[in-house]
Amino acid sequence: MVPLLKKGLEIIPQSIFILDRFHLAQRIQGACPEPHRRGELWKAIEEGSWEEVEALLLKALSRGKNSRDQRGLENLYIYLSRNWEGIQNARHYRELELRISAEAHGSLSSQLDSPIVPWAGGGRE
């Protein structure tokens, strides 16, 4: 879904990609089940420190207990690195108290994902 939303940046002038906190939290929760480690990671994210986020993930990867844990952490690392700009934009715009409409995001992604359907029958001419 994120690649579709990012595609919208090319279509909508002056648009800014913002990664919503719900999906960010889902990814972190899934890959990092230990509450204190999640807390450290959230703190680094909130501070906007990619270096600290990267260090925490690399440290967790070195302590990985099994290949499933490793894969989850690797996927989280990739997700965060690919979406870091959107995470930082979310921090910035939250500080400005702007609200983001999830419905608008859903609407845009469904439009980008759907083929163009010609008017049928009694449609517009």
N, CA, C and O atoms as a MOPAC input file, in Angstrom:
PM7 MOZYME 1SCF
protein

 N      0.81900 1    -1.18900 1     0.00000 1
 C      0.00000 1     0.00000 1     0.00000 1
 C      0.86100 1     1.25000 1     0.00000 1
 O      0.52900 1     2.21300 1    -0.69100 1
 N      1.95100 1     1.27100 1     0.74700 1
 C      2.79300 1     2.46500 1     0.81500 1
 C      3.32200 1     2.85500 1    -0.56100 1
 O      3.31600 1     4.04400 1    -0.88200 1
 N      3.78300 1     1.91100 1    -1.39700 1
 C      4.25100 1     2.33700 1    -2.72800 1
 C      3.16000 1     3.05300 1    -3.53100 1
 O      3.45400 1     3.98100 1    -4.28400 1
 N      1.91500 1     2.62900 1    -3.37500 1
 C      0.81800 1     3.30100 1    -4.07700 1
 C      0.64400 1     4.72100 1    -3.57300 1
 O      0.43300 1     5.64300 1    -4.36000 1
 N      0.73100 1     4.89800 1    -2.27100 1
 C      0.59700 1     6.25000 1    -1.71800 1
 C      1.75600 1     7.12600 1    -2.15700 1
 O      1.56800 1     8.30400 1    -2.46100 1
 N      2.94500 1     6.56000 1    -2.19100 1
 C      4.10000 1     7.33400 1    -2.63800 1
 C      3.95000 1     7.72100 1    -4.10400 1
 O      4.41700 1     8.78500 1    -4.51200 1
 N      3.30600 1     6.87500 1    -4.89600 1
 C      3.05300 1     7.19700 1    -6.30300 1
 C      2.17700 1     8.44500 1    -6.39900 1
 O      2.30700 1     9.23000 1    -7.33800 1
 N      1.29200 1     8.62200 1    -5.42800 1
 C      0.42600 1     9.80000 1    -5.41200 1
 C      1.20300 1    11.09500 1    -5.28500 1
 O      0.71200 1    12.14900 1    -5.68800 1
 N      2.41000 1    11.03700 1    -4.73100 1
 C      3.24600 1    12.22700 1    -4.60400 1
 C      3.60000 1    12.79800 1    -5.97200 1
 O      3.80100 1    14.00300 1    -6.12300 1
 N      3.67400 1    11.91000 1    -6.97300 1
 C      3.98000 1    12.34500 1    -8.33100 1
 C      2.75700 1    12.96600 1    -8.99900 1
 O      2.89000 1    13.74900 1    -9.93900 1
 N      1.58200 1    12.62000 1    -8.52000 1
 C      0.34200 1    13.05600 1    -9.16100 1
 C     -0.21300 1    14.32100 1    -8.52900 1
 O     -0.70100 1    15.20500 1    -9.23300 1
 N     -0.14400 1    14.41400 1    -7.22100 1
 C     -0.74100 1    15.53400 1    -6.49400 1
 C      0.33300 1    16.57000 1    -6.17500 1
 O      1.25100 1    16.29400 1    -5.40300 1
 N      0.22400 1    17.75800 1    -6.76500 1
 C      1.24300 1    18.78900 1    -6.52600 1
 C      1.34100 1    19.16000 1    -5.04000 1
 O      0.33300 1    19.21700 1    -4.33500 1
 N      2.55200 1    19.40800 1    -4.58600 1
 C      2.85900 1    19.85300 1    -3.23800 1
 C      2.38700 1    18.87600 1    -2.14700 1
 O      2.17000 1    19.27500 1    -1.00300 1
 N      2.23200 1    17.60700 1    -2.50800 1
 C      1.83500 1    16.61200 1    -1.50900 1
 C      3.07100 1    16.11900 1    -0.76700 1
 O      4.19400 1    16.20400 1    -1.26500 1
 N      2.83800 1    15.60900 1     0.42500 1
 C      3.90900 1    15.14200 1     1.29200 1
 C      3.52700 1    13.76900 1     1.82100 1
 O      2.40600 1    13.57100 1     2.29100 1
 N      4.45300 1    12.82200 1     1.74500 1
 C      4.18800 1    11.48300 1     2.27200 1
 C      4.33000 1    11.49500 1     3.78600 1
 O      5.33300 1    11.95200 1     4.33300 1
 N      3.30900 1    10.98300 1     4.44200 1
 C      3.32300 1    10.84900 1     5.89800 1
 C      2.96300 1     9.40700 1     6.23000 1
 O      1.89700 1     8.92100 1     5.85400 1
 N      3.85200 1     8.73400 1     6.93100 1
 C      3.57500 1     7.36300 1     7.34700 1
 C      2.72600 1     7.41100 1     8.61400 1
 O      3.13000 1     7.99400 1     9.62000 1
 N      1.55600 1     6.79800 1     8.55700 1
 C      0.66800 1     6.87100 1     9.72000 1
 C      1.19000 1     6.01500 1    10.86700 1
 O      1.81300 1     4.97300 1    10.66200 1
 N      0.92300 1     6.47600 1    12.05600 1
 C      1.43500 1     5.86000 1    13.27900 1
 C      0.87500 1     4.44700 1    13.50200 1
 O      1.56200 1     3.59200 1    14.06000 1
 N     -0.35000 1     4.20300 1    13.07500 1
 C     -0.96200 1     2.88700 1    13.24900 1
 C     -0.12500 1     1.80300 1    12.57100 1
 O      0.20100 1     0.79000 1    13.18900 1
 N      0.22100 1     2.01800 1    11.29900 1
 C      0.98100 1     1.00800 1    10.57300 1
 C      2.42000 1     0.91300 1    11.08100 1
 O      3.00800 1    -0.16800 1    11.09700 1
 N      2.97200 1     2.03000 1    11.48800 1
 C      4.30600 1     2.01600 1    12.08500 1
 C      4.29500 1     1.17600 1    13.36800 1
 O      5.17400 1     0.34000 1    13.57900 1
 N      3.30600 1     1.40400 1    14.20800 1
 C      3.19500 1     0.65300 1    15.47000 1
 C      2.99600 1    -0.83700 1    15.21000 1
 O      3.55700 1    -1.67100 1    15.92100 1
 N      2.20700 1    -1.17300 1    14.20300 1
 C      1.99000 1    -2.57700 1    13.84600 1
 C      3.30800 1    -3.26400 1    13.50300 1
 O      3.59000 1    -4.36500 1    13.97600 1
 N      4.09500 1    -2.60900 1    12.68700 1
 C      5.37200 1    -3.18500 1    12.27000 1
 C      6.32300 1    -3.35300 1    13.44900 1
 O      6.98100 1    -4.38400 1    13.58700 1
 N      6.38800 1    -2.33700 1    14.29000 1
 C      7.29100 1    -2.40700 1    15.44600 1
 C      6.84100 1    -3.50400 1    16.40300 1
 O      7.66400 1    -4.29000 1    16.87300 1
 N      5.56200 1    -3.56500 1    16.69200 1
 C      5.01500 1    -4.58300 1    17.59300 1
 C      5.30500 1    -5.98800 1    17.06300 1
 O      5.69500 1    -6.87500 1    17.82200 1
 N      5.11400 1    -6.18200 1    15.76700 1
 C      5.32200 1    -7.49800 1    15.17600 1
 C      6.76500 1    -7.96800 1    15.20000 1
 O      7.03500 1    -9.16000 1    15.34700 1
 N      7.69100 1    -7.03000 1    15.05500 1
 C      9.10500 1    -7.40900 1    14.95600 1
 C      9.85100 1    -7.32100 1    16.27900 1
 O     10.93500 1    -7.88600 1    16.42900 1
 N      9.27200 1    -6.61800 1    17.22800 1
 C      9.98600 1    -6.34700 1    18.47600 1
 C      9.04800 1    -6.60000 1    19.66000 1
 O      8.48100 1    -5.65500 1    20.20900 1
 N      8.87900 1    -7.86300 1    20.05800 1
 C      7.89800 1    -8.18600 1    21.08800 1
 C      8.26000 1    -7.74900 1    22.51100 1
 O      7.38500 1    -7.69500 1    23.37500 1
 N      9.51900 1    -7.44000 1    22.76400 1
 C      9.94100 1    -7.07000 1    24.11700 1
 C      9.61800 1    -5.59300 1    24.38000 1
 O     10.13800 1    -4.71300 1    23.69400 1
 N      8.76400 1    -5.32200 1    25.37100 1
 C      8.31700 1    -3.93400 1    25.62800 1
 C      9.44500 1    -2.93000 1    25.84700 1
 O      9.37300 1    -1.81200 1    25.33800 1
 N     10.48700 1    -3.30400 1    26.59600 1
 C     11.55600 1    -2.32600 1    26.85400 1
 C     12.34200 1    -2.01100 1    25.58400 1
 O     12.80300 1    -0.88200 1    25.41300 1
 N     12.50200 1    -2.98100 1    24.69700 1
 C     13.19600 1    -2.74000 1    23.42500 1
 C     12.33500 1    -1.85600 1    22.51100 1
 O     12.84100 1    -0.97200 1    21.82100 1
 N     11.02900 1    -2.11900 1    22.52600 1
 C     10.11500 1    -1.25100 1    21.74400 1
 C     10.19300 1     0.17500 1    22.25500 1
 O     10.20700 1     1.12100 1    21.46800 1
 N     10.24300 1     0.33000 1    23.56900 1
 C     10.32400 1     1.66700 1    24.16000 1
 C     11.56500 1     2.41500 1    23.71100 1
 O     11.50700 1     3.60200 1    23.39000 1
 N     12.69200 1     1.70700 1    23.69200 1
 C     13.94000 1     2.32300 1    23.22600 1
 C     13.82500 1     2.74600 1    21.76900 1
 O     14.26900 1     3.82500 1    21.37600 1
 N     13.22100 1     1.87500 1    20.98500 1
 C     13.06700 1     2.15500 1    19.55600 1
 C     12.14100 1     3.35200 1    19.32600 1
 O     12.44300 1     4.23600 1    18.52500 1
 N     11.00400 1     3.36800 1    20.04100 1
 C     10.07500 1     4.50500 1    19.90800 1
 C     10.73900 1     5.81100 1    20.31900 1
 O     10.52300 1     6.84800 1    19.69200 1
 N     11.54500 1     5.75800 1    21.37000 1
 C     12.23600 1     6.97100 1    21.83500 1
 C     13.14800 1     7.50800 1    20.73600 1
 O     13.15800 1     8.70900 1    20.46500 1
 N     13.91100 1     6.62200 1    20.10700 1
 C     14.81500 1     7.03900 1    19.03000 1
 C     14.02800 1     7.58000 1    17.83300 1
 O     14.44500 1     8.55000 1    17.20000 1
 N     12.90000 1     6.95400 1    17.52800 1
 C     12.06000 1     7.43100 1    16.42600 1
 C     11.51800 1     8.81700 1    16.74200 1
 O     11.56500 1     9.71600 1    15.90200 1
 N     11.00200 1     8.98500 1    17.95800 1
 C     10.44200 1    10.28300 1    18.35900 1
 C     11.49600 1    11.38300 1    18.36900 1
 O     11.18300 1    12.54900 1    18.12700 1
 N     12.74100 1    11.01500 1    18.64700 1
 C     13.82900 1    11.99500 1    18.63700 1
 C     14.33100 1    12.26500 1    17.22100 1
 O     15.12400 1    13.17900 1    16.99800 1
 N     13.86100 1    11.46000 1    16.26600 1
 C     14.27500 1    11.64000 1    14.87800 1
 C     15.70400 1    11.20700 1    14.60800 1
 O     16.35300 1    11.72600 1    13.69900 1
 N     16.19800 1    10.25700 1    15.39500 1
 C     17.58300 1     9.82400 1    15.26800 1
 C     17.67900 1     8.50000 1    14.51500 1
 O     17.55700 1     7.42800 1    15.10900 1
 N     17.89900 1     8.58400 1    13.19800 1
 C     18.05400 1     7.35900 1    12.41300 1
 C     19.27100 1     6.57100 1    12.90000 1
 O     19.24100 1     5.34100 1    12.91800 1
 N     20.32400 1     7.25800 1    13.28800 1
 C     21.53300 1     6.58100 1    13.75300 1
 C     21.21600 1     5.71500 1    14.97400 1
 O     21.69400 1     4.58600 1    15.07200 1
 N     20.42000 1     6.23400 1    15.89400 1
 C     20.05800 1     5.46900 1    17.09600 1
 C     19.11700 1     4.31200 1    16.73800 1
 O     19.27100 1     3.20800 1    17.26000 1
 N     18.15300 1     4.55800 1    15.85900 1
 C     17.24900 1     3.49200 1    15.40900 1
 C     18.06800 1     2.37000 1    14.78000 1
 O     17.87800 1     1.19600 1    15.09700 1
 N     18.97300 1     2.74000 1    13.89300 1
 C     19.80900 1     1.75700 1    13.21300 1
 C     20.66300 1     0.97700 1    14.20900 1
 O     20.77600 1    -0.24400 1    14.10900 1
 N     21.26300 1     1.68000 1    15.16800 1
 C     22.09800 1     1.01100 1    16.17500 1
 C     21.28000 1     0.02500 1    17.00800 1
 O     21.73500 1    -1.08600 1    17.27900 1
 N     20.08300 1     0.42300 1    17.41200 1
 C     19.22100 1    -0.46900 1    18.20400 1
 C     18.82900 1    -1.71100 1    17.41900 1
 O     18.83600 1    -2.81800 1    17.95800 1
 N     18.48600 1    -1.53200 1    16.14500 1
 C     18.09000 1    -2.68000 1    15.32800 1
 C     19.27600 1    -3.60000 1    15.05600 1
 O     19.13300 1    -4.82200 1    15.09500 1
 N     20.42600 1    -3.03300 1    14.78400 1
 C     21.60600 1    -3.86400 1    14.54600 1
 C     21.99700 1    -4.63800 1    15.80500 1
 O     22.41000 1    -5.79500 1    15.73200 1
 N     21.86100 1    -3.98700 1    16.95000 1
 C     22.13200 1    -4.66000 1    18.22900 1
 C     21.14300 1    -5.81300 1    18.44500 1
 O     21.53400 1    -6.90900 1    18.84800 1
 N     19.86500 1    -5.55400 1    18.17500 1
 C     18.84100 1    -6.59900 1    18.32200 1
 C     19.09200 1    -7.73700 1    17.34700 1
 O     18.89500 1    -8.90200 1    17.69500 1
 N     19.52400 1    -7.41800 1    16.13300 1
 C     19.83500 1    -8.46400 1    15.15000 1
 C     20.98500 1    -9.34000 1    15.62000 1
 O     20.98400 1   -10.54900 1    15.38500 1
 N     21.94900 1    -8.74800 1    16.27200 1
 C     23.09500 1    -9.53800 1    16.75100 1
 C     22.69900 1   -10.46500 1    17.90100 1
 O     23.36400 1   -11.47100 1    18.14900 1
 N     21.61100 1   -10.12400 1    18.60300 1
 C     21.13100 1   -10.95700 1    19.70900 1
 C     20.01600 1   -11.90500 1    19.27600 1
 O     19.48300 1   -12.65500 1    20.09400 1
 N     19.66300 1   -11.87400 1    17.99300 1
 C     18.53700 1   -12.66600 1    17.49100 1
 C     18.58200 1   -14.10900 1    17.93500 1
 O     19.62900 1   -14.75500 1    17.88300 1
 N     17.42600 1   -14.61900 1    18.37700 1
 C     17.36800 1   -15.97100 1    18.92600 1
 C     17.14300 1   -17.02700 1    17.85200 1
 O     17.62900 1   -18.15100 1    17.97200 1
 N     16.41100 1   -16.66800 1    16.80700 1
 C     16.14700 1   -17.63200 1    15.75100 1
 C     15.94900 1   -16.90100 1    14.42300 1
 O     15.88800 1   -15.67300 1    14.38100 1
 N     15.85200 1   -17.66700 1    13.35100 1
 C     15.77700 1   -17.05500 1    12.02200 1
 C     14.48500 1   -16.25800 1    11.83500 1
 O     14.46700 1   -15.27700 1    11.09200 1
 N     13.41400 1   -16.66900 1    12.49800 1
 C     12.15500 1   -15.92600 1    12.38400 1
 C     12.29100 1   -14.53400 1    13.01400 1
 O     11.84700 1   -13.53900 1    12.44000 1
 N     12.90800 1   -14.47600 1    14.19900 1
 C     13.15800 1   -13.18700 1    14.84300 1
 C     14.05100 1   -12.31800 1    13.96000 1
 O     13.81000 1   -11.12400 1    13.78100 1
 N     15.08400 1   -12.95300 1    13.41500 1
 C     16.02000 1   -12.22700 1    12.55100 1
 C     15.29100 1   -11.63100 1    11.34600 1
 O     15.47600 1   -10.45800 1    11.02300 1
 N     14.46800 1   -12.43700 1    10.68700 1
 C     13.72000 1   -11.96800 1     9.50700 1
 C     12.81100 1   -10.80600 1     9.86000 1
 O     12.72600 1    -9.82700 1     9.11900 1
 N     12.12500 1   -10.91600 1    11.00400 1
 C     11.23700 1    -9.83800 1    11.43900 1
 C     11.98300 1    -8.53800 1    11.66700 1
 O     11.51800 1    -7.46700 1    11.27600 1
 N     13.14700 1    -8.63500 1    12.30600 1
 C     13.96600 1    -7.44200 1    12.55200 1
 C     14.55200 1    -6.88200 1    11.25400 1
 O     14.62000 1    -5.66700 1    11.07100 1
 N     14.97100 1    -7.77100 1    10.36000 1
 C     15.49000 1    -7.31900 1     9.06200 1
 C     14.39900 1    -6.60100 1     8.27200 1
 O     14.64300 1    -5.55400 1     7.67200 1
 N     13.19800 1    -7.17200 1     8.27700 1
 C     12.08100 1    -6.53800 1     7.56700 1
 C     11.72400 1    -5.18800 1     8.18700 1
 O     11.39800 1    -4.24000 1     7.47200 1
 N     11.78600 1    -5.10200 1     9.51300 1
 C     11.52400 1    -3.83100 1    10.18000 1
 C     12.57800 1    -2.80100 1     9.79000 1
 O     12.25200 1    -1.64400 1     9.52100 1
 N     13.82700 1    -3.21700 1     9.75900 1
 C     14.91700 1    -2.31900 1     9.36400 1
 C     14.66100 1    -1.76700 1     7.95500 1
 O     14.77200 1    -0.56300 1     7.72400 1
 N     14.32600 1    -2.64000 1     7.03800 1
 C     14.05700 1    -2.23000 1     5.64900 1
 C     12.85700 1    -1.28400 1     5.60300 1
 O     12.90200 1    -0.25000 1     4.93600 1
 N     11.79400 1    -1.63600 1     6.30800 1
 C     10.57500 1    -0.81200 1     6.33300 1
 C     10.87200 1     0.58700 1     6.86400 1
 O     10.45600 1     1.58500 1     6.27600 1
 N     11.59300 1     0.64900 1     7.97900 1
 C     11.91400 1     1.94900 1     8.56800 1
 C     12.83200 1     2.76400 1     7.66300 1
 O     12.63700 1     3.96900 1     7.50400 1
 N     13.82400 1     2.11800 1     7.07400 1
 C     14.75300 1     2.86500 1     6.21300 1
 C     14.04900 1     3.38500 1     4.96600 1
 O     14.32400 1     4.50100 1     4.52400 1
 N     13.15200 1     2.60100 1     4.39900 1
 C     12.42300 1     3.03900 1     3.19300 1
 C     11.39300 1     4.12500 1     3.50000 1
 O     11.03300 1     4.91300 1     2.62600 1
 N     10.92800 1     4.16100 1     4.73400 1
 C      9.85200 1     5.09200 1     5.08700 1
 C     10.28500 1     6.16700 1     6.08600 1
 O      9.44300 1     6.85500 1     6.66300 1
 N     11.58800 1     6.31000 1     6.28900 1
 C     12.07800 1     7.25400 1     7.29200 1
 C     11.59300 1     8.68500 1     7.01200 1
 O     11.23400 1     9.41000 1     7.94000 1
 N     11.58500 1     9.08000 1     5.76300 1
 C     11.12000 1    10.43300 1     5.42600 1
 C      9.65300 1    10.60800 1     5.84000 1
 O      9.28500 1    11.64500 1     6.39300 1
 N      8.82500 1     9.61000 1     5.57500 1
 C      7.41600 1     9.68100 1     5.96400 1
 C      7.22800 1     9.69200 1     7.46600 1
 O      6.29700 1    10.32000 1     7.97200 1
 N      8.10400 1     9.00200 1     8.18600 1
 C      8.05800 1     8.99400 1     9.65100 1
 C      8.42500 1    10.38000 1    10.18000 1
 O      7.78200 1    10.90200 1    11.09100 1
 N      9.46000 1    10.96100 1     9.59600 1
 C      9.87900 1    12.29800 1    10.02300 1
 C      8.83200 1    13.35500 1     9.66200 1
 O      8.59600 1    14.28800 1    10.42800 1
 N      8.21000 1    13.20300 1     8.49600 1
 C      7.14000 1    14.12900 1     8.11500 1
 C      5.97700 1    14.03800 1     9.10400 1
 O      5.37600 1    15.05400 1     9.45700 1
 N      5.66400 1    12.82800 1     9.54700 1
 C      4.57900 1    12.65700 1    10.52500 1
 C      4.91800 1    13.37100 1    11.82500 1
 O      4.05200 1    14.00600 1    12.42600 1
 N      6.16200 1    13.27400 1    12.26100 1
 C      6.58900 1    13.98500 1    13.47500 1
 C      6.44100 1    15.49200 1    13.28900 1
 O      5.92000 1    16.18900 1    14.16000 1
 N      6.90000 1    15.97900 1    12.15800 1
 C      6.87600 1    17.41800 1    11.89500 1
 C      5.44400 1    17.94700 1    11.84900 1
 O      5.13600 1    18.96400 1    12.47100 1
 N      4.57900 1    17.26800 1    11.12300 1
 C      3.21400 1    17.76000 1    10.96900 1
 C      2.37700 1    17.54500 1    12.21500 1
 O      1.40800 1    18.27200 1    12.43600 1
 N      2.72800 1    16.56700 1    13.03200 1
 C      2.03100 1    16.40500 1    14.31400 1
 C      2.32700 1    17.61300 1    15.19400 1
 O      1.45000 1    18.10900 1    15.90200 1
 N      3.56700 1    18.07900 1    15.14200 1
 C      3.93800 1    19.25300 1    15.92200 1
 C      3.17300 1    20.48600 1    15.46900 1
 O      2.90500 1    21.37800 1    16.27300 1
 N      2.82400 1    20.54500 1    14.20600 1
 C      2.03600 1    21.66600 1    13.68900 1
 C      0.53900 1    21.46200 1    13.89900 1
 O     -0.27700 1    22.31400 1    13.55000 1
 N      0.20100 1    20.31100 1    14.47800 1
 C     -1.17300 1    19.93000 1    14.78300 1
 C     -2.07000 1    19.86400 1    13.55800 1
 O     -3.25300 1    20.19600 1    13.62100 1
 N     -1.49200 1    19.42900 1    12.43800 1
 C     -2.30800 1    19.18300 1    11.25500 1
 C     -2.90100 1    17.79200 1    11.37300 1
 O     -2.27500 1    16.89600 1    11.93900 1
 N     -4.07500 1    17.60500 1    10.85800 1
 C     -4.73300 1    16.29900 1    10.91000 1
 C     -4.66100 1    15.63300 1     9.53900 1
 O     -4.76300 1    16.28600 1     8.50100 1
 N     -4.48600 1    14.35100 1     9.56800 1
 C     -4.38700 1    13.57300 1     8.34000 1
 C     -5.64300 1    12.72800 1     8.20900 1
 O     -6.09900 1    12.12500 1     9.18100 1
 N     -6.19000 1    12.68700 1     7.03100 1
 C     -7.39800 1    11.91400 1     6.80300 1
 C     -7.05700 1    10.54600 1     6.23400 1
 O     -6.56900 1    10.43300 1     5.11000 1
 N     -7.31600 1     9.52300 1     7.01200 1
 C     -7.07400 1     8.15900 1     6.53800 1
 C     -7.99000 1     7.83900 1     5.36700 1
 O     -7.62800 1     7.07100 1     4.47600 1
 N     -9.18600 1     8.43600 1     5.37300 1
 C    -10.10800 1     8.19800 1     4.26800 1
 C     -9.51800 1     8.71700 1     2.96200 1
 O     -9.65100 1     8.07200 1     1.92200 1
 N     -8.87600 1     9.86200 1     3.00800 1
 C     -8.26100 1    10.40900 1     1.79400 1
 C     -7.16100 1     9.48200 1     1.30500 1
 O     -7.03100 1     9.25400 1     0.10300 1
 N     -6.36200 1     8.94200 1     2.23200 1
 C     -5.31600 1     8.01500 1     1.83000 1
 C     -5.92200 1     6.77500 1     1.19300 1
 O     -5.46200 1     6.31900 1     0.14600 1
 N     -6.94700 1     6.23500 1     1.82000 1
 C     -7.60300 1     5.04500 1     1.28500 1
 C     -8.19700 1     5.31500 1    -0.08000 1
 O     -8.10400 1     4.48400 1    -0.98300 1
 N     -8.80300 1     6.47000 1    -0.23000 1
 C     -9.40600 1     6.83700 1    -1.49900 1
 C     -8.34800 1     6.95300 1    -2.58200 1
 O     -8.53500 1     6.45100 1    -3.69100 1
 N     -7.24100 1     7.61000 1    -2.27200 1
 C     -6.16900 1     7.76600 1    -3.24000 1
 C     -5.59500 1     6.41200 1    -3.63200 1
 O     -5.39500 1     6.14000 1    -4.81500 1
 N     -5.32900 1     5.56700 1    -2.64600 1
 C     -4.71100 1     4.28300 1    -2.97000 1
 C     -5.65200 1     3.41800 1    -3.79800 1
 O     -5.20100 1     2.69100 1    -4.68400 1
 N     -6.95700 1     3.48300 1    -3.52400 1
 C     -7.88000 1     2.68000 1    -4.32100 1
 C     -7.97100 1     3.21000 1    -5.74600 1
 O     -8.14200 1     2.43000 1    -6.68300 1
 N     -7.86100 1     4.52400 1    -5.92200 1
 C     -7.88900 1     5.09400 1    -7.26700 1
 C     -6.63100 1     4.72900 1    -8.03800 1
 O     -6.69300 1     4.43900 1    -9.23300 1
 N     -5.49900 1     4.74200 1    -7.36400 1
 C     -4.24700 1     4.40000 1    -8.02800 1
 C     -4.18500 1     2.92100 1    -8.36100 1
 O     -3.51100 1     2.52900 1    -9.31300 1
 N     -4.87900 1     2.09800 1    -7.59100 1
 C     -4.83000 1     0.66000 1    -7.76000 1
 C     -5.86900 1     0.14900 1    -8.76000 1
 O     -5.77900 1    -0.99500 1    -9.20500 1
 N     -6.84800 1     0.97400 1    -9.11900 1
 C     -7.93100 1     0.53700 1    -9.98700 1
 C     -7.65600 1     0.89700 1   -11.43600 1
 O     -7.11000 1     1.96000 1   -11.73000 1
 N     -8.03900 1     0.00000 1   -12.34200 1
 C     -7.90200 1     0.35500 1   -13.75400 1
 C     -8.92700 1     1.43100 1   -14.11900 1
 O     -9.93900 1     1.59100 1   -13.43700 1
 N     -8.66000 1     2.15200 1   -15.18000 1
 C     -9.60400 1     3.17000 1   -15.63000 1
 C    -10.80600 1     2.45700 1   -16.22500 1
 O    -10.65900 1     1.59800 1   -17.09300 1
 N    -11.99000 1     2.81600 1   -15.75600 1
 C    -13.21600 1     2.18800 1   -16.22200 1
 C    -13.96400 1     3.19500 1   -17.09100 1
 O    -14.31700 1     4.27400 1   -16.61400 1
 N    -14.21200 1     2.86200 1   -18.35600 1
 C    -14.93500 1     3.79900 1   -19.22000 1
 C    -16.39300 1     3.92100 1   -18.79100 1
 O    -16.95900 1     3.00500 1   -18.19400 1
 N    -16.97900 1     5.04600 1   -19.10000 1
 C    -18.39800 1     5.24500 1   -18.80700 1
 C    -19.21500 1     4.26000 1   -19.61100 1
 O    -18.92300 1     4.01200 1   -20.78100 1
 N    -20.23000 1     3.69800 1   -18.99500 1
 C    -21.07200 1     2.70200 1   -19.67600 1
 C    -22.49900 1     3.18800 1   -19.73900 1
 O    -22.95700 1     3.93500 1   -18.87400 1
 N    -23.19600 1     2.75800 1   -20.77100 1
 C    -24.63100 1     3.03500 1   -20.87300 1
 C    -24.96700 1     4.50000 1   -20.79200 1
 O    -24.46900 1     5.29900 1   -21.58400 1
 N    -25.81000 1     4.86600 1   -19.84000 1
 C    -26.30800 1     6.22700 1   -19.68400 1
 C    -25.35400 1     7.13500 1   -18.96300 1
 O    -25.78900 1     8.06400 1   -18.28300 1
 N    -24.06600 1     6.90000 1   -19.08900 1
 C    -23.08800 1     7.71500 1   -18.41200 1
 C    -22.87000 1     9.07000 1   -19.06100 1
 O    -23.59300 1     9.45700 1   -19.97900 1
 N    -21.88900 1     9.77100 1   -18.58400 1
 C    -21.56400 1    11.09900 1   -19.08400 1
 C    -21.06800 1    11.03700 1   -20.52400 1
 O    -20.40200 1    10.07700 1   -20.91000 1
 N    -21.38100 1    12.03400 1   -21.30100 1
 C    -20.93300 1    12.07600 1   -22.70400 1
 C    -20.13700 1    13.29900 1   -22.97000 1
 O    -19.67800 1    13.50400 1   -24.09400 1

